[in-house]
Amino acid sequence: MKKSELLIRAAKILNSSLELDTLLRNMLDITTEYVEAEASSIILLDSKNKRLDFYISLGERASKLEKTYLELKKGVAGWVADSGEAVTVDDVSTDDRFYPVVDEASHFKTHSLLCVPLKRTGTVLGVVEALNKKGGGKFTPEDLEVMTALADQMAIALENAHLIAKAKRETLEKVTLFEVGKKLSMYLEMDEILEQIVDLLYRVVRYDAVGIYLINSETQEIENVVTRGMDPEMESKLHLKVGQGVVGWVAKTARSVLIADVASDERYIRLRPQTASEIAVPIKSGEETVGVFNLESDQKNAYDENSRELVEAFASQAAVTIERARLHEEALEKRRLEEELSIARQIQTTFLPKGDPQAKGFDIAGMNIPSSEVGGDFFDFIKIVENQLGVAIADVSGKGIPAALIMAAFRASLKAEILNNYAIRTIFQKVNRLLFESVEREMYVTAVYGVLDTKNRVLTFSNAGHNPPILRRSNGSIEYLSEGGVALGVLESSTYEERPLSLFSGDVLILYTDGVTEAFSPEGEEFGVDRLVEVIDQSYELSARDLLNEMYEKVRDFTSDSAKLDDLTMVALKVLP
């Protein structure tokens, strides 16, 4: 067949398909047939890894060549790729350029070869090799001329195949990213979203292991929220701070990183022995880095700039979804807290007396200003018998529904024991044991309970670890009522003492919770007991209700009404003339 006819026929075959795999097989068939070779190989230049890959080959045992590669200047093929010149070798055993490793790997014995570069616009794309002329002959100058002409056609077809593959890949990537965006918009729950992200990410860039790591803004720790392909036992041992490891470095710098060989990067923390290369990109919400995508491959140089751009584009879409999920979670948490606070306020409100008590010879008032969080403050006036009034103030450690429920238990048990007509010290002992048996160890109640004998003007009280009530005598002297015992619910067998206190005309007694004295100014200064005593000294002549209002105004002014206040609970008892 004439050379022109061969080339026309070859052109038809080469243009019949520009799918890369099919094209390469057609190129090999043409090479083997046209120069009557025993085997042939297409060796493509991998510029990223700077090597020649035996992409595909035909001939005896040639399938074993598929994963063999050469450095650019190794072997005859390496020399041709480097020089860009064709070469014919009649006896490879006499040519120093011959590299026998490929033969050893394939168990194929090469005697002679014809090697021609695949060049396009001066750039070497690869090499085509014909191995061993059938019948034991030599490759002729005519074979070299035919192969050189065929190589030109092959290079054009190969370049077109690469362009088409690139265009298809880019189209597929855009379509995939668009579909990813649509699919991610369907979810609001964080766990579901992260699982979907891991699945969809694989459609964009292949990986052998992947992790989505979110940054805890409070602790600056990196939390591995969702992973695939990782050893769970190793993950549980990993506690990264921002700046540690590859993921921590990306979280700190907000910059992507490509690692061709993790063994050569000191930042890599070896969780997977088989990991060879890695890509990590930040997940950013506005200017804030909220997390990191980390992809790992078992092959070196698995990722390139195109991979980075794709994962970054994916991360941008995922960031919007993650932020939306976070806002959704925050909204749900806020709603849950609001519902909890509403319930807690309702519980707390039912504890408080409906009005101030009427006691002959005394002016008594109570006040509770709940905080935004709702604590466990409580006060009550309890009618016992004629001329006897119970006065109680208490504070539960903690906030919200748990504190409100414990206060409910305390109030119920306190009233039950009061109705049994026990002594105050016995009442506290029984209430203490009940709380110790029924609440968590970190929860407890501080309280003051006293019985006011309005006829004899005597207050008998006990203080269970509470802020000591302040008694201002009519002569201006100050006493603190601290007798009693430890907070309720702390120790199983706590005992309490009680003290009778005689009251006289002009005396003022203030009971309060720590929200009053522990209120802070914008500068961080505590209101304190001394300021409270000063307010009492300045305002003792006011009615009990007005005195409480004055104390509240002074605390609010001290905090500039800007700091978040704890519950403010106060009781004022004035002895009238």
C-alpha positions in Angstrom: 0.0 0.0 0.0 1.3 3.4 -0.9 2.3 5.9 1.8 -0.5 8.3 0.8 -3.1 5.6 1.0 -1.7 4.4 4.4 -2.0 7.9 5.7 -5.5 8.4 4.4 -6.6 5.1 6.0 -4.9 6.0 9.2 -6.5 9.4 9.3 -10.0 7.8 9.0 -9.2 5.4 11.8 -7.7 8.0 14.1 -10.7 10.4 13.5 -13.3 7.7 14.0 -13.2 8.3 17.8 -11.7 11.0 19.9 -12.4 9.3 23.1 -8.9 9.0 24.6 -9.0 5.2 25.4 -10.4 4.3 22.0 -7.9 6.7 20.2 -4.9 5.1 22.0 -6.0 1.6 21.0 -6.4 2.7 17.4 -3.0 4.3 17.5 -1.4 1.1 18.7 -3.2 -1.0 16.2 -2.0 1.2 13.4 1.6 1.2 14.7 1.7 -2.6 15.0 0.1 -3.2 11.6 1.8 -0.5 9.5 5.4 -1.3 10.5 4.8 -5.0 11.1 5.9 -5.0 14.7 5.4 -7.6 17.4 4.3 -5.0 20.0 3.9 -1.3 20.4 3.4 1.2 23.1 2.0 4.7 23.5 3.9 6.5 26.2 2.4 9.9 27.2 4.2 12.7 28.9 3.0 13.4 32.4 4.2 17.0 32.8 2.8 17.3 36.3 4.8 14.3 37.6 7.7 14.9 35.1 7.7 11.3 33.8 6.6 9.1 30.9 3.7 6.8 31.5 3.1 3.6 29.6 -0.5 4.6 29.2 -1.5 1.5 27.2 0.3 -1.0 25.0 -0.4 -4.0 22.8 1.5 -7.1 22.2 2.7 -10.1 24.1 2.3 -9.6 27.9 1.9 -5.9 27.1 -0.9 -5.4 29.7 1.7 -5.4 32.4 3.1 -2.2 30.9 0.0 -0.1 31.8 1.4 1.2 35.1 5.1 1.3 34.3 6.6 4.7 34.0 10.0 6.3 33.1 11.8 9.4 34.1 12.0 11.9 31.2 15.6 10.9 30.3 15.4 7.2 31.1 15.6 4.6 28.3 15.3 5.2 24.6 11.8 6.6 25.0 13.1 9.0 27.6 15.8 10.2 25.3 13.4 10.7 22.4 10.9 12.6 24.6 13.7 14.8 25.8 15.4 15.4 22.5 12.3 15.4 20.3 14.1 13.3 17.7 13.1 9.9 16.3 15.5 6.9 16.6 15.8 3.4 15.2 17.8 0.8 17.3 18.6 -2.4 15.5 20.0 -4.1 18.6 19.1 -2.7 21.9 21.8 -4.7 23.7 24.4 -2.4 22.1 22.7 0.8 22.9 23.5 2.4 26.3 20.2 4.3 26.3 18.2 1.1 26.5 16.5 0.7 29.9 15.8 -3.0 30.6 13.5 -2.4 33.6 10.4 -2.3 31.4 11.3 -5.7 29.8 11.9 -7.2 33.3 8.5 -5.9 34.5 6.7 -7.2 31.4 8.7 -10.4 30.7 8.8 -9.1 27.1 12.2 -9.4 25.3 13.0 -6.3 23.2 15.5 -6.9 20.4 15.0 -3.8 18.2 12.8 -0.8 18.3 11.6 2.2 16.4 10.7 5.3 18.6 9.1 8.5 17.3 8.1 11.5 19.3 4.5 12.8 19.2 4.9 16.5 18.8 2.4 19.3 18.3 3.6 22.9 17.7 7.0 22.0 19.0 5.7 20.4 22.2 6.3 16.8 22.9 3.1 15.1 24.0 4.5 11.6 24.2 6.3 8.8 22.3 5.1 6.0 20.1 7.2 2.8 20.0 7.3 -0.1 17.7 9.0 -3.2 19.2 10.7 -6.0 17.3 10.2 -6.3 13.5 8.2 -9.4 12.8 10.3 -12.2 11.2 13.4 -11.0 13.1 14.2 -8.2 10.5 15.2 -4.6 11.1 13.1 -1.5 11.0 13.8 0.2 7.7 14.1 3.9 6.8 10.7 3.5 5.1 9.3 2.3 8.4 10.7 5.4 10.1 9.3 7.6 7.4 5.8 6.1 7.8 5.9 6.2 11.6 7.0 9.9 11.5 4.1 10.7 9.2 1.7 8.7 11.3 3.1 10.4 14.5 2.1 13.8 13.1 -1.5 12.6 12.6 -1.5 10.9 16.0 -0.3 14.0 17.7 -3.1 16.1 16.1 -5.7 13.5 17.1 -4.2 13.2 20.6 -4.3 17.0 21.1 -7.9 17.1 19.9 -8.8 14.3 22.2 -7.3 16.1 25.1 -9.2 19.3 24.2 -12.4 17.5 23.9 -11.8 15.6 27.1 -11.0 18.9 28.9 -14.1 20.6 27.5 -16.3 17.7 28.6 -14.7 17.6 32.0 -15.2 21.3 32.4 -18.8 21.0 31.3 -19.4 18.1 33.6 -17.7 20.0 36.5 -20.0 23.0 35.9 -23.1 20.8 35.7 -22.0 18.9 38.8 -21.4 22.1 40.8 -24.8 23.4 39.7 -26.4 20.2 40.8 -24.5 20.2 44.0 -25.7 23.7 44.7 -29.3 22.7 44.1 -29.1 19.5 46.2 -27.4 21.2 49.1 -30.1 23.9 49.2 -32.6 21.1 50.0 -31.2 20.5 53.5 -31.2 22.5 56.7 -30.0 20.0 59.3 -26.2 20.3 59.7 -25.6 16.5 60.0 -27.5 15.8 56.8 -25.8 18.6 55.0 -22.3 17.5 55.9 -23.0 13.9 54.8 -24.3 15.2 51.5 -21.3 17.3 51.0 -19.0 14.3 51.5 -20.9 12.3 48.9 -21.2 15.1 46.4 -17.6 16.2 46.7 -16.5 12.8 45.3 -18.3 13.7 42.1 -16.2 16.8 41.7 -12.8 15.5 42.8 -11.9 11.8 43.5 -10.4 10.9 46.9 -9.5 7.9 49.0 -10.2 9.7 52.3 -11.9 12.9 53.1 -12.7 15.0 56.1 -14.8 18.1 56.8 -13.4 20.0 59.7 -15.3 22.9 61.4 -13.6 25.4 63.7 -15.0 25.9 67.1 -14.8 29.7 67.4 -14.8 29.6 71.2 -12.0 27.0 71.8 -10.2 27.5 68.5 -10.2 23.7 68.2 -10.7 21.9 64.9 -13.5 19.4 65.1 -13.6 16.5 62.6 -17.3 16.6 62.0 -17.6 14.1 59.1 -14.9 11.8 57.6 -14.7 9.0 55.2 -11.8 6.5 54.8 -10.2 7.5 58.1 -9.4 5.1 61.0 -11.9 6.1 63.7 -9.5 5.0 66.5 -6.8 7.4 65.1 -9.4 10.2 64.7 -10.4 10.0 68.4 -6.8 10.6 69.4 -6.5 13.7 67.2 -7.2 17.1 68.9 -6.0 19.9 66.6 -5.8 23.5 67.4 -5.8 26.2 64.6 -2.3 26.2 63.2 -1.5 22.5 63.8 -1.2 20.0 61.0 -2.1 20.6 57.3 -5.8 21.2 58.3 -4.8 23.6 61.1 -2.4 25.5 58.8 -5.2 26.0 56.2 -7.6 27.1 59.0 -5.1 29.6 60.3 -3.9 31.1 57.0 -7.2 30.7 55.0 -5.1 29.5 52.1 -5.4 26.3 50.1 -2.6 23.8 50.0 -1.6 21.1 47.5 0.9 18.5 48.7 2.2 16.2 46.0 4.0 14.0 48.5 3.0 14.1 52.1 6.1 12.3 53.2 8.1 15.5 52.3 5.8 17.9 54.2 6.4 18.3 57.9 2.9 19.7 58.5 1.3 16.3 57.6 0.1 14.3 60.6 0.1 10.6 59.5 -3.3 9.3 60.3 -3.5 7.1 57.2 -0.2 5.3 56.4 -1.4 4.8 52.8 -2.0 8.5 52.1 0.5 9.8 49.5 -0.9 13.2 48.5 -3.3 15.7 49.9 -5.3 18.8 49.1 -6.9 21.1 51.7 -9.0 24.2 51.1 -10.6 26.6 53.5 -14.4 26.9 53.9 -15.0 30.6 54.2 -18.1 32.5 55.2 -17.4 36.1 54.2 -14.0 36.9 55.6 -14.2 34.2 58.3 -12.8 30.7 57.9 -15.3 28.4 59.4 -13.8 25.1 58.4 -11.6 23.1 56.1 -12.1 20.5 53.3 -9.3 17.9 53.4 -8.9 15.3 50.6 -6.3 12.5 50.6 -5.2 10.2 47.9 -3.2 7.0 48.0 -1.3 8.2 44.8 1.4 10.8 44.7 0.6 13.9 42.7 -3.1 13.1 42.6 -4.2 16.7 42.7 -3.4 19.7 40.5 -4.4 23.3 40.2 -7.6 22.3 38.5 -8.4 20.1 41.5 -7.8 23.0 43.8 -10.0 25.3 41.8 -12.8 22.8 41.8 -12.6 22.1 45.5 -12.5 25.8 46.2 -15.6 26.4 44.1 -17.3 23.5 45.9 -16.2 24.9 49.3 -17.8 28.3 48.4 -21.1 26.6 47.7 -20.8 24.4 50.8 -19.9 27.4 53.0 -23.3 29.1 52.2 -25.1 25.9 53.0 -23.1 25.3 56.2 -23.7 28.9 57.3 -27.4 28.5 56.6 -27.5 25.3 58.6 -25.7 27.1 61.5 -28.2 29.9 61.4 -31.0 27.4 61.4 -29.5 25.6 64.4 -29.0 28.9 66.2 -32.6 29.8 65.4 -33.9 26.4 66.7 -31.7 26.8 69.8 -32.9 30.3 70.4 -36.5 29.2 70.1 -35.8 26.3 72.4 -34.2 28.6 75.0 -37.1 31.1 74.7 -39.6 28.3 75.3 -37.6 27.1 78.2 -37.3 30.6 79.6 -41.0 31.1 79.2 -41.7 27.9 81.1 -39.2 28.8 83.8 -40.7 32.3 84.2 -44.1 30.8 84.5 -42.8 28.4 87.2 -41.0 31.2 89.0 -43.9 33.5 88.9 -46.2 31.0 90.5 -43.8 30.8 93.5 -43.9 34.5 94.3 -46.5 36.0 96.6 -49.3 38.0 95.0 -48.8 41.0 97.2 -47.0 42.3 100.3 -48.2 40.8 103.7 -50.0 42.8 106.3 -48.4 42.4 109.7 -49.3 44.6 112.6 -46.3 46.8 113.6 -44.3 46.0 110.5 -43.9 47.3 106.9 -42.9 44.4 104.7 -42.3 44.2 101.0 -40.7 41.9 98.5 -39.3 42.3 95.0 -38.0 40.0 92.2 -36.6 41.3 89.0 -35.9 38.3 86.8 -32.9 38.3 84.5 -33.0 37.5 80.8 -31.8 34.0 81.6 -34.2 33.3 84.5 -32.4 32.0 87.6 -33.5 30.2 90.7 -34.3 33.2 92.9 -37.3 32.9 95.2 -39.0 34.7 98.1 -42.2 34.1 100.0 -44.3 35.1 102.9 -46.0 32.2 104.7 -48.9 32.7 107.1 -48.4 30.2 109.9 -50.7 31.0 112.8 -51.9 34.2 114.2 -49.1 36.7 115.0 -46.6 34.4 113.2 -45.4 35.0 109.6 -42.8 32.9 107.8 -40.3 34.9 105.7 -38.1 33.0 103.1 -35.6 34.0 100.5 -33.6 31.5 98.4 -31.3 31.1 95.4 -30.7 27.9 93.4 -27.4 27.4 91.6 -27.9 27.3 87.8 -30.4 28.9 85.4 -33.5 28.0 83.3 -35.9 25.1 83.8 -33.5 23.0 85.9 -33.1 25.8 88.5 -36.9 26.5 88.4 -37.7 22.8 89.0 -35.4 22.6 91.9 -36.8 25.7 93.4 -40.3 24.2 93.0 -39.1 21.1 95.0 -37.5 23.3 97.6 -40.6 25.5 98.0 -42.9 22.4 98.2 -40.8 20.6 100.8 -40.2 23.8 102.8 -44.0 24.5 103.1 -44.7 20.9 103.9 -42.3 20.9 106.8 -43.5 24.3 108.0 -47.1 22.8 108.2 -45.7 20.0 110.3 -44.8 22.7 112.9 -41.2 21.7 113.1 -38.5 23.9 114.5 -36.6 25.9 111.9 -33.4 23.9 112.3 -35.3 20.7 111.8 -37.1 22.1 108.8 -33.7 22.8 107.1 -32.3 19.4 108.0 -35.3 17.6 106.4 -35.3 19.9 103.3 -31.5 19.4 103.0 -31.8 15.6 103.0 -34.6 15.7 100.4 -32.5 17.9 98.1 -29.3 15.8 98.6 -31.2 12.7 97.5 -33.0 14.2 94.5 -30.7 16.7 92.8 -27.3 16.5 91.0 -24.3 17.2 93.1 -23.4 20.5 91.4 -26.9 21.8 92.1 -27.7 23.3 95.5 -29.9 25.9 97.3 -28.9 28.8 99.6 -31.7 30.1 101.7 -32.7 32.1 104.8 -35.9 31.2 106.6 -37.3 33.0 109.6 -40.5 33.1 111.6 -41.5 36.6 112.6 -43.4 36.8 115.9 -45.3 40.1 115.3 -46.7 40.3 118.8 -43.3 39.9 120.6 -41.3 41.5 117.8 -38.9 38.5 117.6 -37.5 37.0 114.4 -36.2 33.4 114.7 -34.1 32.5 111.7 -31.6 30.2 110.2 -29.2 30.9 107.3 -28.3 28.0 105.0 -25.3 29.3 103.2 -27.0 32.4 101.9 -25.9 36.0 101.7 -26.2 37.2 105.3 -29.3 39.5 105.6 -28.4 43.1 106.8 -30.0 44.4 109.9 -29.7 48.2 110.4 -30.6 49.1 114.0 -32.4 52.3 114.7 -29.1 53.7 116.1 -27.4 53.1 112.8 -25.4 50.0 113.8 -25.2 47.1 111.3 -25.6 43.4 112.0 -25.2 40.5 109.6 -27.4 37.4 110.1 -25.1 34.5 109.3 -26.1 31.8 111.9 -27.3 28.6 110.4 -25.3 26.1 108.3 -24.1 25.2 104.8 -26.1 25.4 101.6 -29.0 22.9 101.2 -28.3 19.7 99.2 -24.5 19.8 99.5 -24.0 17.4 102.5 -26.3 14.6 103.4 -26.3 15.0 107.1 -25.9 18.8 107.5 -27.1 20.3 110.8 -28.4 23.8 111.3 -28.7 26.3 114.2 -31.3 28.9 114.6 -31.2 32.2 116.4 -33.9 34.4 117.9 -33.5 38.1 117.1 -35.3 40.8 119.0 -36.4 43.7 116.9 -37.1 47.3 117.9 -38.9 50.3 116.4 -36.8 51.8 113.6 -34.9 48.6 112.8 -34.6 47.8 109.1 -33.9 44.2 107.9 -32.9 43.6 104.2 -32.8 40.0 102.8 -31.3 39.7 99.3 -29.8 37.4 96.7 -26.3 37.6 95.2 -27.7 39.3 92.1 -27.7 42.5 94.1 -24.2 42.6 95.5 -22.5 40.8 92.5 -23.8 43.2 89.9 -20.9 44.6 87.9 -20.2 48.1 86.5 -19.0 48.4 82.9 -15.5 48.7 84.3 -15.9 45.3 86.0 -16.3 46.6 89.6 -18.7 44.7 91.9 -21.6 46.6 93.6 -20.7 44.8 96.8 -22.1 44.7 100.4 -20.6 48.1 101.4 -22.6 49.9 98.7 -25.7 48.1 99.7 -25.3 49.1 103.3 -24.7 52.7 102.1 -28.0 52.7 100.2 -29.8 51.4 103.3 -28.2 54.1 105.4 -29.3 56.8 103.0 -32.9 55.4 102.5 -33.9 53.7 105.7 -36.7 56.2 106.4 -38.5 55.3 103.2 -41.3 52.8 103.2 -40.3 49.1 102.6 -41.6 49.2 99.0 -39.8 52.5 98.3 -36.6 51.3 99.9 -36.6 48.2 97.6 -37.2 50.5 94.6 -34.3 52.7 95.6 -32.0 49.8 96.0 -32.9 48.5 92.6 -32.4 52.0 91.0 -29.0 52.2 92.6 -27.9 48.8 91.2 -29.2 49.6 87.8 -27.4 53.0 87.7 -24.2 51.3 88.9 -24.3 48.8 86.0 -25.3 51.7 83.6 -28.2 49.5 82.6 -25.9 47.9 80.1 -24.5 44.8 81.8 -26.4 41.6 81.9 -27.9 41.4 85.4 -28.6 38.3 87.4 -31.9 37.9 89.1 -32.4 40.7 91.7 -34.5 39.5 94.7 -34.9 41.5 97.9 -37.1 41.6 100.9 -37.4 44.6 103.2 -38.8 44.4 106.7 -39.2 47.6 108.8 -40.2 47.7 112.4 -42.8 50.5 112.8 -43.0 52.7 115.9 
